[in-house]
Amino acid sequence: MLFLAQESFGGLWSLVTNSGPIAQAVLVVLLIFSIVSWTIILKKVRFYREVKEQSQEFFGLFRKTASLSQLYGDCQRYPKSPLAGIFKSGYAELNHQIKALNPSGSTPEIPGSKGTLKNFNGLQRTLQKSAQTEMTTLEDSLSWLATTGSVTPFIGLFGTVIGIINAFQGLGEGSLTTIQAVAPGISEALVATAGGLFAAIPAVIAYNHFITQLKVLGVEMDDFSVDFLNTIERSF
């Protein structure tokens, strides 16, 4: 089995090395797309795992906290959690409104202690804006995966078309018109199509997987914003 795999790889490598300059240039472009895509995929897998873990820990801390200022200080322990980012923005707006109404007053401490809130809608807009900012951060680099999944098959097809054109031109100039004469050129041309699919398939799978995770994170951010607003509404 190993011998057959090595033989197949050797045959494929010989097709690549014996192909024309345009086909090789196409394969280099596809290789760059593939390397960058796999780098993004591996980084995003680790990043989303950390985001999920930190968000769960922060939300649990939020549900148990008795001091918003203390929770604000704890946000630095969760730098990758979008929930912590939303809370920091909401707390800053809340603190600003309280200071505007009572410059000598203290910062918001304990949910449940009645106070005065200047503009509840302003706080809600702040949370929505922060959630959009956090979502933009989470979506970073995913556009490359989408581009790779949609473009690389056509780049590979371009290389294949050029290779087939060259193969038939060579066939027309030669004296032999058998399948044995045209098959090597066509097989070299089809390597570009295989390279395009090799780059596109993992990118599409990863992109769809990450988009699903983003939808889940978006729901979690919306739920947290509602919980935060409910806490503030009960307290102020």
C-alpha positions in Angstrom: 0.0 0.0 0.0 2.8 2.4 0.9 4.7 1.5 -2.3 1.6 2.3 -4.4 1.1 5.6 -2.6 4.8 6.6 -3.2 4.5 5.5 -6.8 1.3 7.6 -7.3 3.0 10.6 -5.7 6.0 10.2 -7.8 3.9 10.1 -11.0 2.0 13.2 -9.9 5.2 15.1 -9.1 6.6 14.2 -12.5 3.5 15.6 -14.2 4.0 18.9 -12.2 7.7 19.2 -13.0 7.2 18.3 -16.7 4.3 20.7 -17.2 4.6 24.1 -19.0 5.4 27.4 -17.4 1.8 28.6 -17.4 0.6 25.4 -15.7 3.4 25.6 -13.1 2.6 29.3 -12.4 -1.1 28.3 -11.9 0.0 25.5 -9.5 2.2 28.0 -7.5 -0.7 30.4 -7.2 -2.9 27.5 -6.0 -0.2 26.4 -3.5 -0.1 30.0 -2.1 -3.9 30.0 -1.7 -3.8 26.6 0.0 -1.0 27.5 2.4 -2.6 30.7 3.5 -6.0 29.0 3.9 -4.6 26.2 6.0 -2.8 28.8 8.2 -6.1 30.7 8.7 -8.0 27.5 9.4 -5.6 26.3 12.1 -5.5 29.7 13.7 -9.2 30.1 13.7 -9.8 26.6 15.2 -7.7 27.6 18.1 -9.1 31.1 18.3 -12.7 30.1 18.4 -12.0 27.4 21.0 -10.5 30.1 23.2 -13.3 32.4 22.5 -15.9 29.8 23.5 -14.1 28.9 26.7 -13.5 32.5 27.8 -17.1 33.5 27.0 -18.5 30.6 29.1 -16.3 31.5 32.0 -17.1 35.2 31.8 -20.9 34.6 31.5 -20.8 32.4 34.6 -18.9 35.1 36.5 -21.4 37.7 35.3 -24.4 35.7 36.6 -22.7 35.4 40.0 -21.2 38.8 40.4 -22.5 41.3 43.0 -20.3 44.2 41.8 -20.2 45.5 38.3 -17.0 47.4 38.9 -15.3 44.3 40.1 -16.5 42.4 37.0 -15.2 45.3 34.9 -11.8 44.8 36.4 -11.9 41.0 35.7 -12.6 41.6 32.0 -8.8 41.8 31.3 -8.7 38.1 32.1 -10.9 37.4 29.1 -9.4 39.3 26.2 -10.8 37.1 23.5 -14.4 36.9 24.9 -16.8 39.0 22.9 -19.1 39.0 26.0 -16.4 40.7 28.0 -16.0 43.3 25.2 -19.7 44.0 25.2 -19.8 44.3 28.9 -16.8 46.8 29.0 -18.6 49.0 26.5 -21.9 48.8 28.3 -20.2 49.5 31.7 -18.3 52.5 30.3 -21.6 54.0 28.9 -23.4 53.3 32.2 -20.6 54.9 34.2 -20.6 57.9 31.9 -24.4 58.4 32.3 -24.2 58.2 36.1 -21.3 60.6 36.2 -23.2 63.0 34.0 -26.2 63.1 36.3 -24.1 63.1 39.5 -20.5 64.1 39.1 -19.7 63.3 42.7 -21.4 60.0 42.7 -19.8 56.6 42.7 -19.5 54.1 39.9 -22.1 51.4 39.5 -21.4 48.7 42.0 -24.3 46.4 43.1 -27.2 45.4 40.8 -30.4 45.9 42.7 -29.4 49.2 44.4 -31.7 51.8 42.9 -30.1 54.7 41.1 -30.8 57.0 38.1 -30.1 56.2 34.5 -30.0 59.1 32.0 -30.7 57.3 28.8 -31.6 53.6 28.7 -31.8 53.6 24.8 -28.3 55.0 24.6 -27.0 52.1 26.6 -28.9 49.7 24.3 -27.4 51.3 21.2 -23.9 51.1 22.8 -24.3 47.4 23.4 -25.5 46.8 19.8 -22.6 48.8 18.4 -20.1 46.8 20.6 -21.7 43.5 19.5 -21.2 44.5 15.8 -17.6 45.4 16.5 -17.0 42.1 18.2 -18.6 40.2 15.3 -16.3 42.0 12.9 -13.3 40.9 14.9 -14.6 37.3 14.9 -15.1 37.4 11.1 -11.6 38.5 10.4 -9.8 36.5 7.7 -12.9 34.4 6.8 -13.3 36.4 3.6 -10.0 34.8 2.4 -11.5 31.3 2.9 -14.6 32.3 1.0 -12.5 33.7 -1.8 -10.3 30.6 -1.9 -13.3 28.3 -2.1 -14.9 30.3 -5.0 -11.8 31.3 -7.0 -9.3 28.4 -6.9 -11.5 26.0 -8.9 -11.6 28.5 -11.7 -7.9 29.1 -11.5 -7.3 25.4 -11.8 -9.7 25.2 -14.7 -7.8 28.0 -16.4 -4.6 26.0 -16.1 -6.4 22.9 -17.4 -7.8 24.8 -20.4 -4.4 26.2 -21.3 -2.8 22.8 -20.9 -5.4 21.1 -23.2 -5.0 23.8 -25.8 -1.2 23.2 -25.8 -1.8 19.5 -26.0 -4.0 19.7 -29.0 -1.7 22.2 -30.7 1.1 19.8 -30.2 -1.1 17.0 -31.6 -1.9 19.0 -34.7 1.8 19.6 -35.4 2.8 16.0 -35.0 2.4 13.0 -37.2 0.6 10.8 -34.7 -3.1 11.2 -33.9 -3.5 8.4 -31.4 -4.7 8.7 -27.8 -1.2 7.8 -26.6 0.0 11.0 -28.2 -2.5 13.4 -26.5 -3.0 11.6 -23.2 0.2 12.9 -21.5 -0.6 16.5 -22.3 -4.2 16.1 -21.0 -3.1 14.4 -17.9 -0.7 17.3 -17.2 -3.4 19.8 -17.8 -5.9 18.0 -15.4 -3.3 18.4 -12.5 -4.3 22.1 -12.4 -7.9 21.2 -11.9 -7.0 18.8 -9.1 -4.9 21.5 -7.5 -7.8 23.9 -7.6 -10.1 21.4 -5.9 -7.4 20.6 -3.4 -7.2 24.2 -2.4 -11.0 24.9 -2.5 -12.5 21.9 -0.7 -10.9 22.5 2.7 -11.5 26.2 2.5 -15.2 25.7 1.8 -15.7 23.2 4.6 -13.8 25.3 7.1 -15.7 28.5 6.0 -19.1 26.9 6.5 -18.0 25.4 9.9 -16.8 28.8 11.1 -19.9 30.6 9.9 -22.0 28.2 11.9 -19.9 29.0 15.0 -20.3 32.7 14.3 -24.1 32.3 14.3 -23.9 30.6 17.7 -21.6 33.3 19.1 -24.0 35.9 17.7 -26.9 34.4 19.5 -24.8 34.3 22.7 -23.9 38.0 22.4 -27.6 38.9 21.8 -28.6 36.9 24.9 -25.9 38.5 27.0 -26.9 42.0 25.9 -30.5 41.3 26.9 -29.3 39.9 30.3 -27.1 42.9 30.9 -29.9 45.3 30.0 -32.3 43.5 32.3 -29.8 43.7 35.1 -29.4 47.5 34.6 -33.2 48.0 34.2 -33.8 46.3 37.5 -31.0 48.3 39.2 -31.6 51.8 37.9 
